[in-house]
Amino acid sequence: MGKPVLAIVGRPNVGKSTVFNRLIGHRLSIVEDTPGVTRDRIYASSDWTGVDYDVIDTGGIELTDEPLLTQVREQAEIAIDEADVILFMVNGKEGITAADQAVAEKLYRSGKPVLLAVNKMDNPEMRADIFDYYSVGFGEPYPISGSHGSGLGDLLDAVVEAFGQVTEDAALDPETIRFSLIGRPNVGKSSIVNVLLGEERAIVSNIPGTTRDATDTSFVKDKHHYAIIDTAGMRKRGKVYEKTEKYSVLRAQRAIERSDVCIVVINGEEGIIEQDKKIAGYAHQAGRAVIIAVNKWDVVAKDERTMQTFTKNVRAHFPFLAYAPVVFVSALTNKRMHTLFPAIRQAAENHAMRVQTNVLNDVIADAVAINPPPTDKGRRLKVLYATQVAVKPPAFVIFVNDPELMHFSYQRYLENKIREAFDFTGTPINIYPRMRKSDR
C-alpha cells in the first residue's frame, strides 16, 4: 500500500498554500494575497510522528461556470477523490461564508474523513470564538495560523489519527502483499521473478539493464495473495548515461514506495559492493520491510561455514539492516527458493503489526526499571508512557518530560527491548520522543 494522502481544500484565499508550505517544510506553492493563484494540484511528501504521507495543495473551489474556475474546481475534485483524508480550510477572520457552506456540502458527499482547520487565528482572543465553527458539521475545529505555524501540531496529530482509522478500515479487506526485488543490474532479479511465478513472465538476459520497466504481477501462493514488482536494475549515478536508465532508477524508487516488502538481491558470486549498500539504503529510508536475498549461491564454493561467514559479512556491511533476515537462493537451480515466501509473509505481517498499548507500556516500564535513564547536567529523563501511532513501518511515540534528554543510546536501548518483546523481524521500527500536550 502506498502512503496516505492528505488534500487541502477550501475556497480561494483562505491560506491553503501557506499551510501546504508549512507542512512540507519549504516554499513550493506560490503564496500571494490574491484569490486563485494556485490553479493546478501540487503534490509533495511530508511526515509527522513517523507517518509519511503525501499532501496535495488545490486551487480554491469556485462554484461558477467560468472556464478557468471550472478547471480549478475539477482539479480540486480530483484531489478529493485521490485523498484518504481531507483538510477543509476556512478563513477565521471572515467566519463561515456561503461559499464555505457550498464547499462543505461537496465534502459531505465525498464520504471521506474531513478535518476543519480555521486559519488566520493569529492571537488567543480570536481562538475564543472557535466554537461557532462547530456548526459546519465536521466535529472539532482546529484553530491554526499558517503564517506563524501555531496550532499545526494538534492538527497534524488529528490527521495522523485519521490516517490510522483509514488504514484500519482498509485492513478489514483481504490484503495483498506487495513486494519488489531491488538491486543493481545483473544480480538475477528477473530470474527470481520467473521462479516465483512459475513461468517466463520477465525477460531474462545477461546484459545488465535489460529490464526497463517496473511491472506488477498479481498471483496467489498457498492461499496468500501477492503482487510482485520487478524493478529495473539501479546503477551508480555517475554511470547512468541513458535517459531511459535515469527513468529506470526513478521507477525503481517509486516501486519501493509502493511495496510492503523489498527484497534486496545480492550477487553471491561477486560479493557485496558499495552500490548494494546504497540500494538497500533506499528501502530502509522509505520504511519498507526488507529481506536480503543472496542469489547465485549455486556457483559459490562452499564448506560448512560459508553461509555463516557470508551472513556475518552481510551484517558488517549493512549495520542499518540488522532486522532484515538473510536468505540464500539460486534462481538458476531453484535451490532454497522455497524459503523466500515464508520470509516475505513474516516481514509483511511484522511491518503491519499493531501492539496493544497496555502491553507496550508494560515492556517500557520493565525496561526503565532494569536500566533507569541517565542524568544529563543534573536532569533525569522521565519516561511517562508510550503508544503506537502508525504501521508500515511500526512507529511509537514515547512521551517524556523533555525530549532533549533522550540520548540516542537510550532510545536504541528501548528499541531493542521492544524488539525483544515483539517479533519485528524484517521491519524497521521508529521511535519518537515527545512531550505531553499538557506539559508543552
C-alpha positions as CSV (number, residue, x, y, z in Angstrom):
1,M,0.0,0.0,0.0
2,G,1.2,3.5,-0.8
3,K,1.5,6.4,1.5
4,P,-1.8,8.0,2.8
5,V,-2.8,11.2,1.0
6,L,-4.0,14.5,2.6
7,A,-5.8,17.0,0.4
8,I,-6.1,20.7,1.4
9,V,-9.4,22.0,0.2
10,G,-11.3,25.3,0.5
11,R,-12.5,28.4,-1.3
12,P,-9.8,30.8,-2.6
13,N,-7.6,32.9,-0.4
14,V,-8.1,31.0,2.9
15,G,-4.3,30.3,3.2
16,K,-4.2,26.7,1.8
17,S,-0.8,27.2,0.1
18,T,0.8,28.8,3.2
19,V,-0.2,25.8,5.3
20,F,0.9,23.5,2.5
21,N,4.4,25.0,2.5
22,R,4.4,24.8,6.3
23,L,3.6,21.1,6.2
24,I,6.3,20.2,3.6
25,G,8.9,22.4,5.2
26,H,9.8,24.6,2.2
27,R,8.2,27.0,-0.2
28,L,6.7,25.1,-3.1
29,S,3.3,26.6,-3.6
30,I,3.2,30.2,-4.7
31,V,1.8,32.3,-1.9
32,E,0.1,35.6,-2.8
33,D,-2.7,37.5,-1.2
34,T,-4.7,37.1,-4.5
35,P,-7.5,34.6,-4.9
36,G,-7.0,31.8,-7.4
37,V,-3.1,31.9,-7.6
38,T,-3.0,28.1,-7.2
39,R,-4.7,26.6,-10.3
40,D,-3.4,23.0,-10.5
41,R,-2.9,20.3,-8.0
42,I,0.6,20.5,-6.3
43,Y,1.9,17.3,-4.7
44,A,4.7,16.9,-2.1
45,S,5.7,14.5,0.6
46,S,5.8,15.2,4.4
47,D,5.8,13.3,7.7
48,W,4.6,13.6,11.2
49,T,5.5,11.4,14.2
50,G,7.0,8.9,11.8
51,V,4.0,8.7,9.5
52,D,5.0,9.6,5.9
53,Y,2.2,11.0,3.8
54,D,1.6,12.8,0.5
55,V,-0.1,16.2,0.7
56,I,-2.0,17.9,-2.2
57,D,-2.5,21.7,-2.5
58,T,-5.5,22.5,-4.5
59,G,-6.9,25.6,-6.2
60,G,-9.8,27.3,-4.4
61,I,-13.1,25.8,-5.2
62,E,-15.3,28.4,-7.0
63,L,-18.8,27.2,-7.9
64,T,-19.1,29.2,-11.1
65,D,-19.1,28.4,-14.8
66,E,-16.1,30.5,-15.9
67,P,-13.8,28.2,-17.9
68,L,-10.7,28.8,-15.7
69,L,-12.5,28.4,-12.4
70,T,-14.3,25.3,-13.7
71,Q,-10.9,23.7,-14.4
72,V,-9.7,24.7,-10.9
73,R,-12.8,23.1,-9.4
74,E,-12.2,20.0,-11.4
75,Q,-8.6,19.8,-10.2
76,A,-9.8,20.1,-6.6
77,E,-12.4,17.4,-7.1
78,I,-9.8,15.1,-8.5
79,A,-7.7,15.8,-5.4
80,I,-10.7,15.0,-3.2
81,D,-11.1,11.6,-5.0
82,E,-7.4,10.8,-4.5
83,A,-7.3,11.8,-0.8
84,D,-7.6,9.5,2.1
85,V,-8.2,12.4,4.5
86,I,-9.4,16.0,3.6
87,L,-8.3,19.1,5.3
88,F,-11.1,21.6,4.9
89,M,-9.7,25.1,5.4
90,V,-11.7,28.3,6.2
91,N,-10.6,31.9,6.9
92,G,-11.0,32.6,10.6
93,K,-11.1,36.4,10.0
94,E,-14.2,36.1,7.8
95,G,-16.2,33.4,9.5
96,I,-18.2,30.8,7.6
97,T,-19.4,32.2,4.3
98,A,-22.0,30.9,1.8
99,A,-19.1,29.7,-0.3
100,D,-17.6,27.7,2.6
101,Q,-21.0,26.1,3.1
102,A,-21.1,25.1,-0.6
103,V,-17.7,23.5,-0.3
104,A,-18.7,21.7,2.9
105,E,-21.7,20.2,1.1
106,K,-19.4,18.9,-1.6
107,L,-17.2,17.4,1.1
108,Y,-20.2,15.7,2.9
109,R,-20.9,13.8,-0.3
110,S,-17.3,12.6,-0.7
111,G,-17.7,10.2,2.3
112,K,-14.0,10.9,3.2
113,P,-12.8,11.8,6.7
114,V,-12.8,15.6,6.9
115,L,-10.9,17.8,9.4
116,L,-11.9,21.5,9.7
117,A,-9.0,23.9,10.0
118,V,-9.8,27.6,10.9
119,N,-6.8,29.5,9.5
120,K,-5.5,33.0,10.3
121,M,-6.3,32.7,14.0
122,D,-3.2,34.6,14.9
123,N,-3.9,35.5,18.5
124,P,-5.6,33.8,21.6
125,E,-8.5,36.3,21.5
126,M,-9.6,35.1,18.1
127,R,-9.5,31.5,19.2
128,A,-12.1,32.1,21.9
129,D,-14.7,32.3,19.1
130,I,-13.8,28.9,17.7
131,F,-17.0,27.3,18.9
132,D,-19.0,29.0,16.2
133,Y,-17.4,26.7,13.7
134,Y,-18.9,23.5,15.2
135,S,-22.0,24.5,13.1
136,V,-20.2,23.4,9.9
137,G,-20.7,19.8,11.0
138,F,-17.2,18.3,10.8
139,G,-16.6,17.9,14.6
140,E,-13.9,19.7,16.5
141,P,-12.5,22.8,14.6
142,Y,-8.7,23.3,14.8
143,P,-7.6,26.9,15.1
144,I,-4.3,27.4,13.2
145,S,-2.1,30.2,11.9
146,G,-0.4,29.2,8.6
147,S,1.8,32.3,8.7
148,H,3.1,31.6,12.2
149,G,2.8,27.8,12.4
150,S,0.7,27.8,15.6
151,G,-1.8,25.0,16.1
152,L,-0.4,22.8,13.3
153,G,0.9,20.2,15.8
154,D,-2.5,19.5,17.2
155,L,-4.0,19.5,13.7
156,L,-1.4,17.0,12.4
157,D,-2.0,14.7,15.4
158,A,-5.6,14.5,14.3
159,V,-4.6,14.0,10.7
160,V,-2.3,11.0,11.7
161,E,-5.1,9.6,13.8
162,A,-7.5,9.8,10.8
163,F,-4.9,8.1,8.6
164,G,-4.8,5.3,11.2
165,Q,-8.5,4.9,11.0
166,V,-8.4,4.7,7.2
167,T,-5.6,2.1,7.5
168,E,-7.6,0.0,10.0
169,D,-10.7,0.1,7.8
170,A,-8.7,-1.0,4.7
171,A,-7.2,-3.8,6.8
172,L,-10.7,-5.3,7.1
173,D,-10.5,-6.4,3.5
174,P,-8.1,-9.2,2.4
175,E,-4.7,-7.6,1.8
176,T,-2.4,-8.3,-1.0
177,I,1.3,-8.4,0.0
178,R,3.2,-6.2,-2.4
179,F,6.9,-6.9,-2.7
180,S,9.6,-5.7,-5.1
181,L,13.0,-7.0,-6.0
182,I,15.7,-4.3,-5.9
183,G,19.4,-4.5,-6.7
184,R,22.0,-3.5,-9.2
185,P,21.8,-4.9,-12.7
186,N,22.6,-8.5,-13.4
187,V,22.1,-9.9,-9.9
188,G,19.3,-12.2,-11.1
189,K,16.1,-10.3,-10.2
190,S,14.2,-11.3,-13.3
191,S,15.3,-14.9,-12.9
192,I,13.9,-14.9,-9.3
193,V,10.7,-13.4,-10.6
194,N,10.3,-16.2,-13.1
195,V,10.9,-18.9,-10.5
196,L,8.4,-17.3,-8.0
197,L,5.8,-17.0,-10.7
198,G,6.5,-20.5,-12.1
199,E,6.5,-19.2,-15.7
200,E,8.5,-17.0,-18.0
201,R,6.9,-13.6,-17.2
202,A,10.1,-11.4,-17.4
203,I,12.8,-11.2,-20.0
204,V,16.0,-12.9,-18.8
205,S,19.3,-11.7,-20.2
206,N,22.9,-11.5,-19.1
207,I,23.1,-7.9,-20.5
208,P,22.8,-5.5,-17.5
209,G,19.8,-3.3,-17.6
210,T,17.5,-5.4,-19.8
211,T,14.5,-4.8,-17.6
212,R,13.5,-1.2,-18.2
213,D,10.1,-1.0,-16.5
214,A,8.7,-1.9,-13.1
215,T,5.9,-4.3,-13.9
216,D,3.3,-5.6,-11.4
217,T,2.1,-9.2,-11.5
218,S,-0.6,-10.5,-9.1
219,F,-0.7,-14.1,-8.1
220,V,-1.8,-16.5,-5.4
221,K,0.6,-18.8,-3.5
222,D,-0.6,-21.1,-0.7
223,K,-3.9,-19.2,-0.4
224,H,-1.9,-15.9,0.1
225,H,-2.4,-13.0,-2.4
226,Y,0.8,-11.3,-3.7
227,A,1.7,-8.6,-6.1
228,I,5.3,-8.7,-7.3
229,I,7.0,-5.6,-8.7
230,D,10.1,-6.4,-10.8
231,T,12.3,-3.2,-10.9
232,A,14.9,-2.2,-13.3
233,G,18.5,-2.5,-12.0
234,M,19.7,0.6,-10.3
235,R,23.2,1.8,-11.4
236,K,25.6,4.3,-9.9
237,R,24.5,7.8,-10.6
238,G,27.8,8.5,-12.4
239,K,27.1,5.6,-14.8
240,V,23.6,6.5,-15.7
241,Y,24.3,7.5,-19.3
242,E,21.0,6.8,-21.0
243,K,17.9,8.8,-20.3
244,T,15.9,5.6,-20.0
245,E,18.3,4.4,-17.3
246,K,17.6,7.6,-15.3
247,Y,13.9,6.8,-15.5
248,S,14.6,3.2,-14.5
249,V,16.1,4.5,-11.2
250,L,13.1,6.7,-10.6
251,R,10.7,3.9,-11.4
252,A,12.6,1.6,-9.1
253,Q,12.5,4.1,-6.2
254,R,8.8,4.5,-6.9
255,A,8.3,0.8,-6.8
256,I,10.0,0.8,-3.3
257,E,7.4,3.3,-2.2
258,R,4.6,1.1,-3.4
259,S,5.9,-2.0,-1.8
260,D,5.3,-3.6,1.6
261,V,8.4,-5.7,1.4
262,C,11.7,-5.1,-0.6
263,I,13.9,-8.0,-1.4
264,V,17.5,-6.7,-1.7
265,V,19.1,-9.1,-4.2
266,I,22.9,-9.5,-4.0
267,N,25.1,-11.5,-6.3
268,G,26.6,-14.2,-4.1
269,E,29.3,-14.9,-6.7
270,E,30.6,-11.3,-6.8
271,G,30.0,-10.5,-3.2
272,I,28.9,-7.2,-1.7
273,I,29.9,-3.9,-3.3
274,E,29.2,-0.3,-2.3
275,Q,26.2,0.0,-4.7
276,D,24.4,-2.8,-2.9
277,K,24.5,-0.8,0.3
278,K,23.2,2.3,-1.4
279,I,20.3,0.4,-3.0
280,A,19.4,-1.2,0.3
281,G,19.5,2.3,1.9
282,Y,16.7,3.4,-0.4
283,A,14.4,0.7,1.0
284,H,15.4,1.4,4.6
285,Q,14.9,5.1,4.3
286,A,11.5,4.5,2.8
287,G,10.5,2.5,5.8
288,R,9.8,-0.7,3.9
289,A,10.2,-4.2,5.3
290,V,13.5,-5.7,4.0
291,I,14.8,-9.2,3.1
292,I,18.3,-9.7,1.9
293,A,18.5,-12.4,-0.8
294,V,21.9,-13.7,-1.8
295,N,21.4,-15.1,-5.3
296,K,23.6,-17.4,-7.4
297,W,24.5,-19.3,-4.3
298,D,24.9,-22.5,-6.5
299,V,28.2,-21.2,-8.0
300,V,29.8,-20.2,-4.7
301,A,32.5,-22.6,-3.4
302,K,31.2,-23.7,-0.1
303,D,32.1,-25.5,3.1
304,E,30.2,-26.0,6.4
305,R,30.9,-22.4,7.4
306,T,30.4,-20.5,4.2
307,M,26.8,-19.4,4.8
308,Q,27.6,-18.3,8.4
309,T,30.7,-16.3,7.2
310,F,28.7,-14.6,4.4
311,T,25.9,-13.7,6.9
312,K,28.5,-12.1,9.2
313,N,29.8,-10.2,6.2
314,V,26.3,-9.0,5.3
315,R,25.7,-7.8,8.9
316,A,29.0,-5.9,8.8
317,H,28.2,-4.2,5.5
318,F,24.5,-3.5,6.4
319,P,24.5,-2.5,10.0
320,F,21.3,-0.4,9.4
321,L,19.5,-3.6,8.3
322,A,20.2,-5.7,11.5
323,Y,16.5,-6.5,11.5
324,A,16.5,-8.0,7.9
325,P,16.6,-11.8,7.5
326,V,19.2,-13.2,5.1
327,V,18.2,-16.0,2.7
328,F,20.5,-17.8,0.3
329,V,18.9,-18.9,-3.0
330,S,19.7,-19.9,-6.6
331,A,17.2,-18.9,-9.2
332,L,19.1,-20.9,-11.8
333,T,18.8,-24.3,-10.0
334,N,15.7,-23.4,-7.9
335,K,17.7,-24.3,-4.7
336,R,16.3,-22.8,-1.5
337,M,13.8,-20.6,-3.4
338,H,11.0,-22.0,-1.2
339,T,12.5,-20.0,1.8
340,L,11.5,-16.7,0.2
341,F,7.7,-16.9,0.6
342,P,7.8,-17.6,4.4
343,A,10.2,-14.7,4.8
344,I,8.1,-12.4,2.7
345,R,4.9,-13.2,4.8
346,Q,6.7,-12.8,8.1
347,A,8.2,-9.4,7.1
348,A,4.8,-8.2,5.8
349,E,2.9,-9.2,8.9
350,N,5.5,-7.6,11.2
351,H,5.5,-4.5,9.1
352,A,1.8,-4.1,9.7
353,M,1.8,-5.3,13.3
354,R,0.0,-3.3,16.0
355,V,0.9,-3.6,19.6
356,Q,-1.6,-3.2,22.4
357,T,-0.9,0.0,24.4
358,N,-1.1,-1.6,27.8
359,V,1.3,-4.4,26.8
360,L,3.7,-1.9,25.2
361,N,3.7,0.2,28.4
362,D,4.5,-2.9,30.5
363,V,7.5,-3.6,28.3
364,I,8.7,0.1,28.6
365,A,8.1,0.1,32.3
366,D,10.2,-3.1,32.8
367,A,12.9,-1.7,30.5
368,V,13.1,1.6,32.6
369,A,13.2,-0.4,35.8
370,I,16.0,-2.6,34.7
371,N,18.1,0.3,33.2
372,P,16.9,3.8,34.5
373,P,17.6,6.7,32.2
374,P,20.9,8.5,32.9
375,T,21.1,12.1,34.1
376,D,22.2,15.0,31.9
377,K,23.6,18.0,33.7
378,G,21.6,17.2,36.8
379,R,18.4,16.5,35.0
380,R,17.0,13.0,34.5
381,L,14.8,11.8,31.7
382,K,11.4,10.6,32.8
383,V,9.6,8.1,30.6
384,L,5.9,8.6,31.1
385,Y,4.1,6.3,28.7
386,A,4.2,5.1,25.1
387,T,1.7,4.4,22.3
388,Q,1.9,3.1,18.7
389,V,0.9,5.8,16.2
390,A,1.5,4.0,12.9
391,V,2.2,0.8,11.0
392,K,4.2,0.1,7.8
393,P,6.6,0.7,9.4
394,P,5.5,0.5,13.1
395,A,6.1,3.8,14.8
396,F,6.0,4.5,18.5
397,V,5.7,7.8,20.3
398,I,7.3,7.8,23.8
399,F,6.1,10.7,26.0
400,V,8.8,12.1,28.2
401,N,9.4,15.1,30.4
402,D,11.9,16.6,27.9
403,P,12.7,15.1,24.5
404,E,16.1,16.7,24.5
405,L,17.1,14.4,27.4
406,M,16.5,11.3,25.3
407,H,20.0,10.2,24.3
408,F,20.2,8.2,21.1
409,S,21.8,5.3,23.0
410,Y,18.9,5.1,25.5
411,Q,16.4,5.3,22.6
412,R,18.2,2.4,20.9
413,Y,18.1,0.5,24.2
414,L,14.3,1.0,24.3
415,E,14.0,-0.1,20.7
416,N,16.0,-3.3,21.5
417,K,13.6,-4.0,24.4
418,I,10.6,-3.6,22.1
419,R,12.1,-5.9,19.6
420,E,12.9,-8.5,22.3
421,A,9.2,-8.4,23.4
422,F,7.6,-8.4,20.0
423,D,8.7,-10.1,16.8
424,F,9.6,-7.2,14.4
425,T,11.9,-9.4,12.2
426,G,12.1,-7.9,8.7
427,T,10.8,-4.4,9.5
428,P,12.3,-1.2,10.8
429,I,10.6,0.5,13.7
430,N,10.6,4.2,14.5
431,I,10.6,5.8,18.0
432,Y,9.8,9.4,18.5
433,P,10.3,11.0,22.0
434,R,7.7,13.8,22.5
435,M,6.5,15.9,25.3
436,R,2.9,15.5,26.5
437,K,0.5,18.1,25.2
438,S,-0.3,19.2,28.7
439,D,3.4,19.8,29.5
440,R,4.2,21.9,26.5
